């Protein structure tokens, strides 16, 4: 499972997480969770817009 996750996300996030924890300590984990929550809201919003306006083309 971790091989698939690593190929989707990339290894940079794991390396930067280690560097962040060594510099800022355990406060990095809530920051990562908050960033994940914001990214999830963005993704769900984009999915809802795509479902409401099913047209091809454009950006």
PDBQT receptor file of N, H, CA, C and O in Angstrom, charges set to zero:
ATOM      1  N   UNK A   1       0.821  -1.190   0.000  1.00  0.00    +0.000 N 
ATOM      2  CA  UNK A   1       0.000   0.000   0.000  1.00  0.00    +0.000 C 
ATOM      3  C   UNK A   1       0.868   1.258   0.000  1.00  0.00    +0.000 C 
ATOM      4  O   UNK A   1       0.561   2.224  -0.699  1.00  0.00    +0.000 OA
ATOM      5  N   UNK A   2       1.936   1.251   0.770  1.00  0.00    +0.000 N 
ATOM      6  H   UNK A   2       2.186   0.466   1.337  1.00  0.00    +0.000 HD
ATOM      7  CA  UNK A   2       2.778   2.446   0.852  1.00  0.00    +0.000 C 
ATOM      8  C   UNK A   2       3.492   2.721  -0.469  1.00  0.00    +0.000 C 
ATOM      9  O   UNK A   2       3.799   3.872  -0.780  1.00  0.00    +0.000 OA
ATOM     10  N   UNK A   3       3.759   1.670  -1.247  1.00  0.00    +0.000 N 
ATOM     11  H   UNK A   3       3.510   0.735  -0.994  1.00  0.00    +0.000 HD
ATOM     12  CA  UNK A   3       4.372   1.890  -2.554  1.00  0.00    +0.000 C 
ATOM     13  C   UNK A   3       3.418   2.647  -3.468  1.00  0.00    +0.000 C 
ATOM     14  O   UNK A   3       3.830   3.557  -4.186  1.00  0.00    +0.000 OA
ATOM     15  N   UNK A   4       2.149   2.272  -3.441  1.00  0.00    +0.000 N 
ATOM     16  H   UNK A   4       1.813   1.532  -2.858  1.00  0.00    +0.000 HD
ATOM     17  CA  UNK A   4       1.159   2.989  -4.240  1.00  0.00    +0.000 C 
ATOM     18  C   UNK A   4       0.969   4.410  -3.764  1.00  0.00    +0.000 C 
ATOM     19  O   UNK A   4       0.845   5.328  -4.575  1.00  0.00    +0.000 OA
ATOM     20  N   UNK A   5       0.944   4.602  -2.445  1.00  0.00    +0.000 N 
ATOM     21  H   UNK A   5       1.044   3.856  -1.787  1.00  0.00    +0.000 HD
ATOM     22  CA  UNK A   5       0.791   5.949  -1.890  1.00  0.00    +0.000 C 
ATOM     23  C   UNK A   5       1.997   6.812  -2.230  1.00  0.00    +0.000 C 
ATOM     24  O   UNK A   5       1.847   7.991  -2.551  1.00  0.00    +0.000 OA
ATOM     25  N   UNK A   6       3.182   6.239  -2.163  1.00  0.00    +0.000 N 
ATOM     26  H   UNK A   6       3.304   5.281  -1.903  1.00  0.00    +0.000 HD
ATOM     27  CA  UNK A   6       4.384   6.990  -2.498  1.00  0.00    +0.000 C 
ATOM     28  C   UNK A   6       4.446   7.372  -3.959  1.00  0.00    +0.000 C 
ATOM     29  O   UNK A   6       4.958   8.437  -4.307  1.00  0.00    +0.000 OA
ATOM     30  N   UNK A   7       3.928   6.506  -4.818  1.00  0.00    +0.000 N 
ATOM     31  H   UNK A   7       3.513   5.642  -4.536  1.00  0.00    +0.000 HD
ATOM     32  CA  UNK A   7       3.964   6.845  -6.239  1.00  0.00    +0.000 C 
ATOM     33  C   UNK A   7       2.905   7.877  -6.599  1.00  0.00    +0.000 C 
ATOM     34  O   UNK A   7       3.073   8.624  -7.563  1.00  0.00    +0.000 OA
ATOM     35  N   UNK A   8       1.818   7.928  -5.837  1.00  0.00    +0.000 N 
ATOM     36  H   UNK A   8       1.682   7.322  -5.054  1.00  0.00    +0.000 HD
ATOM     37  CA  UNK A   8       0.795   8.937  -6.097  1.00  0.00    +0.000 C 
ATOM     38  C   UNK A   8       1.235  10.293  -5.566  1.00  0.00    +0.000 C 
ATOM     39  O   UNK A   8       1.200  11.289  -6.288  1.00  0.00    +0.000 OA
ATOM     40  N   UNK A   9       1.646  10.331  -4.318  1.00  0.00    +0.000 N 
ATOM     41  H   UNK A   9       1.674   9.521  -3.731  1.00  0.00    +0.000 HD
ATOM     42  CA  UNK A   9       1.995  11.599  -3.672  1.00  0.00    +0.000 C 
ATOM     43  C   UNK A   9       3.388  12.053  -4.083  1.00  0.00    +0.000 C 
ATOM     44  O   UNK A   9       3.595  13.236  -4.355  1.00  0.00    +0.000 OA
ATOM     45  N   UNK A  10       4.334  11.143  -4.130  1.00  0.00    +0.000 N 
ATOM     46  H   UNK A  10       4.166  10.182  -3.908  1.00  0.00    +0.000 HD
ATOM     47  CA  UNK A  10       5.719  11.482  -4.389  1.00  0.00    +0.000 C 
ATOM     48  C   UNK A  10       6.515  11.429  -3.099  1.00  0.00    +0.000 C 
ATOM     49  O   UNK A  10       5.951  11.515  -2.008  1.00  0.00    +0.000 OA
ATOM     50  N   UNK A  11       7.806  11.290  -3.225  1.00  0.00    +0.000 N 
ATOM     51  H   UNK A  11       8.264  11.221  -4.111  1.00  0.00    +0.000 HD
ATOM     52  CA  UNK A  11       8.627  11.132  -2.028  1.00  0.00    +0.000 C 
ATOM     53  C   UNK A  11       8.953  12.456  -1.360  1.00  0.00    +0.000 C 
ATOM     54  O   UNK A  11       9.380  12.467  -0.205  1.00  0.00    +0.000 OA
ATOM     55  N   UNK A  12       8.769  13.552  -2.040  1.00  0.00    +0.000 N 
ATOM     56  H   UNK A  12       8.423  13.543  -2.978  1.00  0.00    +0.000 HD
ATOM     57  CA  UNK A  12       9.114  14.856  -1.471  1.00  0.00    +0.000 C 
ATOM     58  C   UNK A  12       8.339  15.184  -0.218  1.00  0.00    +0.000 C 
ATOM     59  O   UNK A  12       8.873  15.815   0.694  1.00  0.00    +0.000 OA
ATOM     60  N   UNK A  13       7.082  14.764  -0.157  1.00  0.00    +0.000 N 
ATOM     61  H   UNK A  13       6.649  14.250  -0.898  1.00  0.00    +0.000 HD
ATOM     62  CA  UNK A  13       6.273  15.075   1.019  1.00  0.00    +0.000 C 
ATOM     63  C   UNK A  13       6.806  14.333   2.238  1.00  0.00    +0.000 C 
ATOM     64  O   UNK A  13       6.750  14.865   3.347  1.00  0.00    +0.000 OA
ATOM     65  N   UNK A  14       7.318  13.125   2.062  1.00  0.00    +0.000 N 
ATOM     66  H   UNK A  14       7.363  12.693   1.161  1.00  0.00    +0.000 HD
ATOM     67  CA  UNK A  14       7.845  12.379   3.192  1.00  0.00    +0.000 C 
ATOM     68  C   UNK A  14       9.172  12.955   3.666  1.00  0.00    +0.000 C 
ATOM     69  O   UNK A  14       9.437  12.999   4.867  1.00  0.00    +0.000 OA
ATOM     70  N   UNK A  15      10.001  13.393   2.736  1.00  0.00    +0.000 N 
ATOM     71  H   UNK A  15       9.786  13.357   1.760  1.00  0.00    +0.000 HD
ATOM     72  CA  UNK A  15      11.280  14.005   3.104  1.00  0.00    +0.000 C 
ATOM     73  C   UNK A  15      11.053  15.340   3.796  1.00  0.00    +0.000 C 
ATOM     74  O   UNK A  15      11.671  15.619   4.823  1.00  0.00    +0.000 OA
ATOM     75  N   UNK A  16      10.180  16.160   3.248  1.00  0.00    +0.000 N 
ATOM     76  H   UNK A  16       9.677  15.933   2.414  1.00  0.00    +0.000 HD
ATOM     77  CA  UNK A  16       9.935  17.471   3.853  1.00  0.00    +0.000 C 
ATOM     78  C   UNK A  16       9.234  17.345   5.195  1.00  0.00    +0.000 C 
ATOM     79  O   UNK A  16       9.408  18.206   6.058  1.00  0.00    +0.000 OA
ATOM     80  N   UNK A  17       8.447  16.298   5.393  1.00  0.00    +0.000 N 
ATOM     81  H   UNK A  17       8.306  15.599   4.692  1.00  0.00    +0.000 HD
ATOM     82  CA  UNK A  17       7.822  16.074   6.695  1.00  0.00    +0.000 C 
ATOM     83  C   UNK A  17       8.881  15.782   7.753  1.00  0.00    +0.000 C 
ATOM     84  O   UNK A  17       8.788  16.276   8.876  1.00  0.00    +0.000 OA
ATOM     85  N   UNK A  18       9.880  14.988   7.403  1.00  0.00    +0.000 N 
ATOM     86  H   UNK A  18       9.956  14.587   6.490  1.00  0.00    +0.000 HD
ATOM     87  CA  UNK A  18      10.966  14.705   8.343  1.00  0.00    +0.000 C 
ATOM     88  C   UNK A  18      11.776  15.943   8.672  1.00  0.00    +0.000 C 
ATOM     89  O   UNK A  18      12.156  16.151   9.824  1.00  0.00    +0.000 OA
ATOM     90  N   UNK A  19      12.042  16.759   7.679  1.00  0.00    +0.000 N 
ATOM     91  H   UNK A  19      11.733  16.590   6.743  1.00  0.00    +0.000 HD
ATOM     92  CA  UNK A  19      12.783  18.003   7.914  1.00  0.00    +0.000 C 
ATOM     93  C   UNK A  19      11.960  18.955   8.778  1.00  0.00    +0.000 C 
ATOM     94  O   UNK A  19      12.494  19.592   9.686  1.00  0.00    +0.000 OA
ATOM     95  N   UNK A  20      10.668  19.051   8.497  1.00  0.00    +0.000 N 
ATOM     96  H   UNK A  20      10.235  18.533   7.759  1.00  0.00    +0.000 HD
ATOM     97  CA  UNK A  20       9.801  19.929   9.281  1.00  0.00    +0.000 C 
ATOM     98  C   UNK A  20       9.696  19.501  10.729  1.00  0.00    +0.000 C 
ATOM     99  O   UNK A  20       9.698  20.342  11.628  1.00  0.00    +0.000 OA
ATOM    100  N   UNK A  21       9.603  18.199  10.965  1.00  0.00    +0.000 N 
ATOM    101  H   UNK A  21       9.601  17.515  10.235  1.00  0.00    +0.000 HD
ATOM    102  CA  UNK A  21       9.523  17.712  12.344  1.00  0.00    +0.000 C 
ATOM    103  C   UNK A  21      10.828  17.963  13.074  1.00  0.00    +0.000 C 
ATOM    104  O   UNK A  21      10.814  18.285  14.263  1.00  0.00    +0.000 OA
ATOM    105  N   UNK A  22      11.957  17.824  12.389  1.00  0.00    +0.000 N 
ATOM    106  H   UNK A  22      11.969  17.563  11.424  1.00  0.00    +0.000 HD
ATOM    107  CA  UNK A  22      13.230  18.084  13.061  1.00  0.00    +0.000 C 
ATOM    108  C   UNK A  22      13.404  19.559  13.392  1.00  0.00    +0.000 C 
ATOM    109  O   UNK A  22      14.089  19.894  14.358  1.00  0.00    +0.000 OA
ATOM    110  N   UNK A  23      12.793  20.453  12.606  1.00  0.00    +0.000 N 
ATOM    111  H   UNK A  23      12.236  20.182  11.821  1.00  0.00    +0.000 HD
ATOM    112  CA  UNK A  23      12.934  21.886  12.871  1.00  0.00    +0.000 C 
ATOM    113  C   UNK A  23      11.875  22.417  13.827  1.00  0.00    +0.000 C 
ATOM    114  O   UNK A  23      12.197  23.195  14.725  1.00  0.00    +0.000 OA
ATOM    115  N   UNK A  24      10.615  22.012  13.654  1.00  0.00    +0.000 N 
ATOM    116  H   UNK A  24      10.354  21.380  12.925  1.00  0.00    +0.000 HD
ATOM    117  CA  UNK A  24       9.524  22.604  14.430  1.00  0.00    +0.000 C 
ATOM    118  C   UNK A  24       8.961  21.672  15.488  1.00  0.00    +0.000 C 
ATOM    119  O   UNK A  24       8.192  22.107  16.346  1.00  0.00    +0.000 OA
ATOM    120  N   UNK A  25       9.323  20.419  15.444  1.00  0.00    +0.000 N 
ATOM    121  H   UNK A  25       9.948  20.066  14.747  1.00  0.00    +0.000 HD
ATOM    122  CA  UNK A  25       8.825  19.486  16.440  1.00  0.00    +0.000 C 
ATOM    123  C   UNK A  25       7.444  18.954  16.084  1.00  0.00    +0.000 C 
ATOM    124  O   UNK A  25       7.046  18.953  14.919  1.00  0.00    +0.000 OA
ATOM    125  N   UNK A  26       6.723  18.505  17.095  1.00  0.00    +0.000 N 
ATOM    126  H   UNK A  26       7.046  18.506  18.042  1.00  0.00    +0.000 HD
ATOM    127  CA  UNK A  26       5.434  17.844  16.836  1.00  0.00    +0.000 C 
ATOM    128  C   UNK A  26       4.314  18.781  16.390  1.00  0.00    +0.000 C 
ATOM    129  O   UNK A  26       3.225  18.312  16.059  1.00  0.00    +0.000 OA
ATOM    130  N   UNK A  27       4.549  20.078  16.374  1.00  0.00    +0.000 N 
ATOM    131  H   UNK A  27       5.434  20.460  16.642  1.00  0.00    +0.000 HD
ATOM    132  CA  UNK A  27       3.501  20.997  15.908  1.00  0.00    +0.000 C 
ATOM    133  C   UNK A  27       3.307  20.929  14.396  1.00  0.00    +0.000 C 
ATOM    134  O   UNK A  27       2.363  21.511  13.862  1.00  0.00    +0.000 OA
ATOM    135  N   UNK A  28       4.198  20.219  13.709  1.00  0.00    +0.000 N 
ATOM    136  H   UNK A  28       4.964  19.746  14.143  1.00  0.00    +0.000 HD
ATOM    137  CA  UNK A  28       4.067  20.068  12.265  1.00  0.00    +0.000 C 
ATOM    138  C   UNK A  28       2.866  19.180  11.930  1.00  0.00    +0.000 C 
ATOM    139  O   UNK A  28       2.199  19.400  10.919  1.00  0.00    +0.000 OA
ATOM    140  N   UNK A  29       2.594  18.199  12.754  1.00  0.00    +0.000 N 
ATOM    141  H   UNK A  29       3.136  18.021  13.575  1.00  0.00    +0.000 HD
ATOM    142  CA  UNK A  29       1.508  17.263  12.449  1.00  0.00    +0.000 C 
ATOM    143  C   UNK A  29       0.135  17.930  12.405  1.00  0.00    +0.000 C 
ATOM    144  O   UNK A  29      -0.619  17.656  11.471  1.00  0.00    +0.000 OA
ATOM    145  N   UNK A  30      -0.237  18.796  13.365  1.00  0.00    +0.000 N 
ATOM    146  H   UNK A  30       0.376  19.018  14.124  1.00  0.00    +0.000 HD
ATOM    147  CA  UNK A  30      -1.517  19.502  13.199  1.00  0.00    +0.000 C 
ATOM    148  C   UNK A  30      -1.532  20.435  11.986  1.00  0.00    +0.000 C 
ATOM    149  O   UNK A  30      -2.579  20.636  11.371  1.00  0.00    +0.000 OA
ATOM    150  N   UNK A  31      -0.384  20.999  11.647  1.00  0.00    +0.000 N 
ATOM    151  H   UNK A  31       0.467  20.836  12.147  1.00  0.00    +0.000 HD
ATOM    152  CA  UNK A  31      -0.317  21.863  10.465  1.00  0.00    +0.000 C 
ATOM    153  C   UNK A  31      -0.552  21.053   9.192  1.00  0.00    +0.000 C 
ATOM    154  O   UNK A  31      -1.233  21.518   8.277  1.00  0.00    +0.000 OA
ATOM    155  N   UNK A  32       0.003  19.854   9.130  1.00  0.00    +0.000 N 
ATOM    156  H   UNK A  32       0.556  19.476   9.873  1.00  0.00    +0.000 HD
ATOM    157  CA  UNK A  32      -0.220  18.980   7.977  1.00  0.00    +0.000 C 
ATOM    158  C   UNK A  32      -1.689  18.560   7.912  1.00  0.00    +0.000 C 
ATOM    159  O   UNK A  32      -2.272  18.491   6.830  1.00  0.00    +0.000 OA
ATOM    160  N   UNK A  33      -2.283  18.279   9.076  1.00  0.00    +0.000 N 
ATOM    161  H   UNK A  33      -1.809  18.334   9.955  1.00  0.00    +0.000 HD
ATOM    162  CA  UNK A  33      -3.701  17.903   9.110  1.00  0.00    +0.000 C 
ATOM    163  C   UNK A  33      -4.581  19.056   8.645  1.00  0.00    +0.000 C 
ATOM    164  O   UNK A  33      -5.550  18.840   7.918  1.00  0.00    +0.000 OA
ATOM    165  N   UNK A  34      -4.256  20.272   9.054  1.00  0.00    +0.000 N 
ATOM    166  H   UNK A  34      -3.469  20.448   9.644  1.00  0.00    +0.000 HD
ATOM    167  CA  UNK A  34      -5.020  21.441   8.615  1.00  0.00    +0.000 C 
ATOM    168  C   UNK A  34      -4.880  21.654   7.110  1.00  0.00    +0.000 C 
ATOM    169  O   UNK A  34      -5.857  21.966   6.430  1.00  0.00    +0.000 OA
ATOM    170  N   UNK A  35      -3.675  21.487   6.597  1.00  0.00    +0.000 N 
ATOM    171  H   UNK A  35      -2.881  21.234   7.149  1.00  0.00    +0.000 HD
ATOM    172  CA  UNK A  35      -3.469  21.621   5.152  1.00  0.00    +0.000 C 
ATOM    173  C   UNK A  35      -4.233  20.542   4.390  1.00  0.00    +0.000 C 
ATOM    174  O   UNK A  35      -4.765  20.802   3.311  1.00  0.00    +0.000 OA
ATOM    175  N   UNK A  36      -4.290  19.341   4.944  1.00  0.00    +0.000 N 
ATOM    176  H   UNK A  36      -3.858  19.130   5.821  1.00  0.00    +0.000 HD
ATOM    177  CA  UNK A  36      -5.065  18.273   4.320  1.00  0.00    +0.000 C 
ATOM    178  C   UNK A  36      -6.547  18.571   4.309  1.00  0.00    +0.000 C 
ATOM    179  O   UNK A  36      -7.239  18.262   3.339  1.00  0.00    +0.000 OA
ATOM    180  N   UNK A  37      -7.042  19.172   5.387  1.00  0.00    +0.000 N 
ATOM    181  H   UNK A  37      -6.479  19.423   6.175  1.00  0.00    +0.000 HD
ATOM    182  CA  UNK A  37      -8.456  19.545   5.458  1.00  0.00    +0.000 C 
ATOM    183  C   UNK A  37      -8.795  20.609   4.412  1.00  0.00    +0.000 C 
ATOM    184  O   UNK A  37      -9.833  20.537   3.754  1.00  0.00    +0.000 OA
ATOM    185  N   UNK A  38      -7.917  21.585   4.269  1.00  0.00    +0.000 N 
ATOM    186  H   UNK A  38      -7.073  21.643   4.803  1.00  0.00    +0.000 HD
ATOM    187  CA  UNK A  38      -8.133  22.630   3.260  1.00  0.00    +0.000 C 
ATOM    188  C   UNK A  38      -8.088  22.032   1.854  1.00  0.00    +0.000 C 
ATOM    189  O   UNK A  38      -8.896  22.397   1.000  1.00  0.00    +0.000 OA
ATOM    190  N   UNK A  39      -7.146  21.116   1.609  1.00  0.00    +0.000 N 
ATOM    191  H   UNK A  39      -6.489  20.820   2.303  1.00  0.00    +0.000 HD
ATOM    192  CA  UNK A  39      -7.055  20.479   0.294  1.00  0.00    +0.000 C 
ATOM    193  C   UNK A  39      -8.282  19.618   0.011  1.00  0.00    +0.000 C 
ATOM    194  O   UNK A  39      -8.755  19.559  -1.123  1.00  0.00    +0.000 OA
ATOM    195  N   UNK A  40      -8.800  18.946   1.053  1.00  0.00    +0.000 N 
ATOM    196  H   UNK A  40      -8.415  18.994   1.975  1.00  0.00    +0.000 HD
ATOM    197  CA  UNK A  40      -9.997  18.138   0.874  1.00  0.00    +0.000 C 
ATOM    198  C   UNK A  40     -11.202  19.011   0.536  1.00  0.00    +0.000 C 
ATOM    199  O   UNK A  40     -12.001  18.654  -0.330  1.00  0.00    +0.000 OA
ATOM    200  N   UNK A  41     -11.337  20.141   1.204  1.00  0.00    +0.000 N 
ATOM    201  H   UNK A  41     -10.688  20.431   1.907  1.00  0.00    +0.000 HD
ATOM    202  CA  UNK A  41     -12.434  21.066   0.893  1.00  0.00    +0.000 C 
ATOM    203  C   UNK A  41     -12.328  21.580  -0.539  1.00  0.00    +0.000 C 
ATOM    204  O   UNK A  41     -13.335  21.700  -1.236  1.00  0.00    +0.000 OA
ATOM    205  N   UNK A  42     -11.117  21.881  -0.971  1.00  0.00    +0.000 N 
ATOM    206  H   UNK A  42     -10.298  21.784  -0.404  1.00  0.00    +0.000 HD
ATOM    207  CA  UNK A  42     -10.904  22.351  -2.335  1.00  0.00    +0.000 C 
ATOM    208  C   UNK A  42     -11.274  21.270  -3.346  1.00  0.00    +0.000 C 
ATOM    209  O   UNK A  42     -11.926  21.554  -4.351  1.00  0.00    +0.000 OA
ATOM    210  N   UNK A  43     -10.861  20.040  -3.086  1.00  0.00    +0.000 N 
ATOM    211  H   UNK A  43     -10.331  19.809  -2.271  1.00  0.00    +0.000 HD
ATOM    212  CA  UNK A  43     -11.174  18.946  -3.995  1.00  0.00    +0.000 C 
ATOM    213  C   UNK A  43     -12.659  18.650  -4.068  1.00  0.00    +0.000 C 
ATOM    214  O   UNK A  43     -13.195  18.416  -5.151  1.00  0.00    +0.000 OA
ATOM    215  N   UNK A  44     -13.331  18.657  -2.915  1.00  0.00    +0.000 N 
ATOM    216  H   UNK A  44     -12.895  18.847  -2.035  1.00  0.00    +0.000 HD
ATOM    217  CA  UNK A  44     -14.772  18.406  -2.908  1.00  0.00    +0.000 C 
ATOM    218  C   UNK A  44     -15.541  19.526  -3.604  1.00  0.00    +0.000 C 
ATOM    219  O   UNK A  44     -16.544  19.278  -4.274  1.00  0.00    +0.000 OA
ATOM    220  N   UNK A  45     -15.068  20.752  -3.441  1.00  0.00    +0.000 N 
ATOM    221  H   UNK A  45     -14.254  20.954  -2.896  1.00  0.00    +0.000 HD
ATOM    222  CA  UNK A  45     -15.702  21.885  -4.112  1.00  0.00    +0.000 C 
ATOM    223  C   UNK A  45     -15.553  21.770  -5.630  1.00  0.00    +0.000 C 
ATOM    224  O   UNK A  45     -16.505  22.015  -6.370  1.00  0.00    +0.000 OA
ATOM    225  N   UNK A  46     -14.372  21.400  -6.083  1.00  0.00    +0.000 N 
ATOM    226  H   UNK A  46     -13.598  21.201  -5.481  1.00  0.00    +0.000 HD
ATOM    227  CA  UNK A  46     -14.156  21.232  -7.522  1.00  0.00    +0.000 C 
ATOM    228  C   UNK A  46     -14.996  20.089  -8.077  1.00  0.00    +0.000 C 
ATOM    229  O   UNK A  46     -15.515  20.183  -9.190  1.00  0.00    +0.000 OA
ATOM    230  N   UNK A  47     -15.134  19.013  -7.314  1.00  0.00    +0.000 N 
ATOM    231  H   UNK A  47     -14.713  18.936  -6.410  1.00  0.00    +0.000 HD
ATOM    232  CA  UNK A  47     -15.953  17.887  -7.762  1.00  0.00    +0.000 C 
ATOM    233  C   UNK A  47     -17.424  18.279  -7.849  1.00  0.00    +0.000 C 
ATOM    234  O   UNK A  47     -18.122  17.868  -8.776  1.00  0.00    +0.000 OA
ATOM    235  N   UNK A  48     -17.895  19.066  -6.898  1.00  0.00    +0.000 N 
ATOM    236  H   UNK A  48     -17.328  19.400  -6.145  1.00  0.00    +0.000 HD
ATOM    237  CA  UNK A  48     -19.293  19.498  -6.927  1.00  0.00    +0.000 C 
ATOM    238  C   UNK A  48     -19.549  20.433  -8.107  1.00  0.00    +0.000 C 
ATOM    239  O   UNK A  48     -20.591  20.341  -8.755  1.00  0.00    +0.000 OA
ATOM    240  N   UNK A  49     -18.609  21.328  -8.388  1.00  0.00    +0.000 N 
ATOM    241  H   UNK A  49     -17.762  21.403  -7.862  1.00  0.00    +0.000 HD
ATOM    242  CA  UNK A  49     -18.759  22.206  -9.551  1.00  0.00    +0.000 C 
ATOM    243  C   UNK A  49     -18.778  21.411 -10.849  1.00  0.00    +0.000 C 
ATOM    244  O   UNK A  49     -19.557  21.712 -11.753  1.00  0.00    +0.000 OA
ATOM    245  N   UNK A  50     -17.924  20.397 -10.945  1.00  0.00    +0.000 N 
ATOM    246  H   UNK A  50     -17.290  20.153 -10.211  1.00  0.00    +0.000 HD
ATOM    247  CA  UNK A  50     -17.892  19.572 -12.152  1.00  0.00    +0.000 C 
ATOM    248  C   UNK A  50     -19.179  18.774 -12.306  1.00  0.00    +0.000 C 
ATOM    249  O   UNK A  50     -19.634  18.543 -13.426  1.00  0.00    +0.000 OA
ATOM    250  N   UNK A  51     -19.766  18.353 -11.199  1.00  0.00    +0.000 N 
ATOM    251  H   UNK A  51     -19.397  18.541 -10.289  1.00  0.00    +0.000 HD
ATOM    252  CA  UNK A  51     -21.023  17.601 -11.274  1.00  0.00    +0.000 C 
ATOM    253  C   UNK A  51     -22.187  18.511 -11.647  1.00  0.00    +0.000 C 
ATOM    254  O   UNK A  51     -23.110  18.078 -12.337  1.00  0.00    +0.000 OA
ATOM    255  N   UNK A  52     -22.159  19.749 -11.205  1.00  0.00    +0.000 N 
ATOM    256  H   UNK A  52     -21.409  20.100 -10.644  1.00  0.00    +0.000 HD
ATOM    257  CA  UNK A  52     -23.255  20.677 -11.493  1.00  0.00    +0.000 C 
ATOM    258  C   UNK A  52     -23.197  21.240 -12.907  1.00  0.00    +0.000 C 
ATOM    259  O   UNK A  52     -24.231  21.606 -13.464  1.00  0.00    +0.000 OA
ATOM    260  N   UNK A  53     -22.019  21.315 -13.489  1.00  0.00    +0.000 N 
ATOM    261  H   UNK A  53     -21.179  21.018 -13.036  1.00  0.00    +0.000 HD
ATOM    262  CA  UNK A  53     -21.845  21.895 -14.825  1.00  0.00    +0.000 C 
ATOM    263  C   UNK A  53     -21.112  20.903 -15.724  1.00  0.00    +0.000 C 
ATOM    264  O   UNK A  53     -19.926  21.088 -16.000  1.00  0.00    +0.000 OA
ATOM    265  N   UNK A  54     -21.787  19.864 -16.180  1.00  0.00    +0.000 N 
ATOM    266  H   UNK A  54     -22.749  19.714 -15.955  1.00  0.00    +0.000 HD
ATOM    267  CA  UNK A  54     -21.112  18.819 -16.974  1.00  0.00    +0.000 C 
ATOM    268  C   UNK A  54     -20.936  19.212 -18.442  1.00  0.00    +0.000 C 
ATOM    269  O   UNK A  54     -21.629  18.682 -19.311  1.00  0.00    +0.000 OA
ATOM    270  N   UNK A  55     -20.030  20.120 -18.718  1.00  0.00    +0.000 N 
ATOM    271  H   UNK A  55     -19.467  20.550 -18.012  1.00  0.00    +0.000 HD
ATOM    272  CA  UNK A  55     -19.717  20.508 -20.094  1.00  0.00    +0.000 C 
ATOM    273  C   UNK A  55     -18.244  20.224 -20.340  1.00  0.00    +0.000 C 
ATOM    274  O   UNK A  55     -17.436  20.264 -19.413  1.00  0.00    +0.000 OA
ATOM    275  N   UNK A  56     -17.898  19.941 -21.580  1.00  0.00    +0.000 N 
ATOM    276  H   UNK A  56     -18.555  19.908 -22.333  1.00  0.00    +0.000 HD
ATOM    277  CA  UNK A  56     -16.509  19.667 -21.898  1.00  0.00    +0.000 C 
ATOM    278  C   UNK A  56     -15.811  20.944 -22.341  1.00  0.00    +0.000 C 
ATOM    279  O   UNK A  56     -16.444  21.883 -22.823  1.00  0.00    +0.000 OA
ATOM    280  N   UNK A  57     -14.499  20.961 -22.170  1.00  0.00    +0.000 N 
ATOM    281  H   UNK A  57     -13.984  20.198 -21.779  1.00  0.00    +0.000 HD
ATOM    282  CA  UNK A  57     -13.699  22.105 -22.579  1.00  0.00    +0.000 C 
ATOM    283  C   UNK A  57     -13.553  23.122 -21.482  1.00  0.00    +0.000 C 
ATOM    284  O   UNK A  57     -14.193  23.025 -20.434  1.00  0.00    +0.000 OA
ATOM    285  N   UNK A  58     -12.714  24.093 -21.725  1.00  0.00    +0.000 N 
ATOM    286  H   UNK A  58     -12.195  24.172 -22.576  1.00  0.00    +0.000 HD
ATOM    287  CA  UNK A  58     -12.490  25.139 -20.729  1.00  0.00    +0.000 C 
ATOM    288  C   UNK A  58     -11.542  24.692 -19.639  1.00  0.00    +0.000 C 
ATOM    289  O   UNK A  58     -11.076  23.553 -19.612  1.00  0.00    +0.000 OA
ATOM    290  N   UNK A  59     -11.275  25.606 -18.757  1.00  0.00    +0.000 N 
ATOM    291  H   UNK A  59     -11.654  26.531 -18.778  1.00  0.00    +0.000 HD
ATOM    292  CA  UNK A  59     -10.400  25.275 -17.629  1.00  0.00    +0.000 C 
ATOM    293  C   UNK A  59     -11.066  25.630 -16.331  1.00  0.00    +0.000 C 
ATOM    294  O   UNK A  59     -10.487  25.427 -15.264  1.00  0.00    +0.000 OA
TER     295      UNK A  59
